[in-house]
Amino acid sequence: MITALMMVIALALFLLRIPISIALGVATIIGISMIGVPPAIIPSRMIDGVDSFALLAVPFFILAGNLMNAGGLTDRIFAFARAVVGWLSGGLAQVNILASVIFAGMSGSSLADLAGLGAVEIKAMRANGYPVPFSAAVTLASCTIGPLIPPSIILVIYGLATNTSIGQLFLGGLIAGLVVAACLMLYVFIYVKITRPEWGRPEPLDFREVARTGFYGAPALFAPIVILGCLVLGISTPSELGAFATVYAILVGLIYRQFTWKNIKAALIETVSMTAIIMYLFAIASALNFVIARERVAHHAAEFMAQTSASPFVSILLVNLFLIVVGMFLEGPVAILIMAPILLQVVSEFGMGPVQFGVMLSFNLLIGMITPPMGIGLFVAGKVAGISSEAVLKASWPFFIPLLTGLAIISYVPWVTEWLPHLVFGR
């Protein structure tokens, strides 16, 4: 099968440390040559792949997250979260998780959460006697919430790759993100209650501090409400929502007066860099999917799954296991562009809708992001915490319990991802 050969070639090039973009390009050229199609089809398919108005949401959401990170929002978010849940068992670990939920409603990127807010969280936890590896581990686990709660770059990519409503995906990811956050907070609560460490003690609840931090952090805290409100009320489409988020990020940065030419320049450079990579991947994936469609890979995969197991429970479990393995080797956008169109047709045979699958797929790949051997999250967390990625990994293993629990709920309880979209958009 030509598709299988293309994947083998791409994987071999990955292992040789060839950049993913080049590896996929080489594999695609070889695949198209083997099916006897003129090479001129490649640039045509690549142009078609990025010729979409909806794709404008991607650079705008990336820019909005980078500007919010540069505009001084992280300290205020952490201070408010500390005042609200610092009294729970687990103390700053619980604060860490809630802060990630709030920041998720602005950045849409797990790495922005990890690198930006994570630096504030780990510094505060270290100052209060928390072990640095544990602090890095809880920060790493909580950053997976970010791309589930809208706005979400990874859900935008999935929506464009599968022609699924981005608005419905955003609403579907909202409750799913809160479910994962609840699993993490419950795990920390139980862990601290059982082990009774010297650290992790709750802080006194002070309603005046809640009010004070809420007042000073209001522009930052209202960002998720403004962004999601524009979508729910029909003020903007998901594509236009990125522009709204960017304008709001600029206004908040001006209010806090923490913009400098240096951090604005860094935000713009990071935005251009990430956008260029994602757009190229969209283009090359469009050419790659041309080969996959010609070979009817989705049809054969669905037949194979049906023959392997007639049970939807087992089949969805197998898909989850497959995606976790994929996420260990491929970055989220790459895996979505290659796998989503194929696997969506497979899971639809077992009654799973595109919104539920999109959230399940995205969270699977986020777990892969913090899992070796590729696990870019491990390296970022280690850098932020000033420890080795091996130390972060060792401390992170227990957090896979709540993360996989959250994945199971998303996978087998359709209500979590489908109730809110159906309520807002109707069936």
Secondary structure, DSSP 4 states (H G I P E B T S, - for coil): -HHHHHHHHHHHHHHTT--HHHHHHHHHHHHHHHTT--TTHHHHHHHHHH--GGGGHHHHHHHHHHHHHHTTHHHHHHHHHHHHHTTSTTTHHHHHHHHHHHHHHHH--HHHIIIIIHHHHHHHHHHTT--HHHHHHHHHHHGGGTTTSSS-HHHHHHHHHHT--HHHHHHHHHHHHHHHHHHHHHHHHHHHHHH--SS-PPPPP-HHHHHHHHHHTHHHHTHHHHHHHHHHTTSS-HHHHHHHHHHHHHHHHHHHT---HHHHHHHHHHHHHHHHHHHHHHHHHHHHHHHHHHTTHHHHHHHHHHHH-S-HHHHHHHHHHHHHHHHHHS-HHHHHHHHHHHHHHHHHTTT--HHHHHHHHHHHHHHHHTSTTT-HHHHHHHHHHTS-HHHHHHHHGGGHHHHHHHHHHHHH-THHHHHHHHHHH--
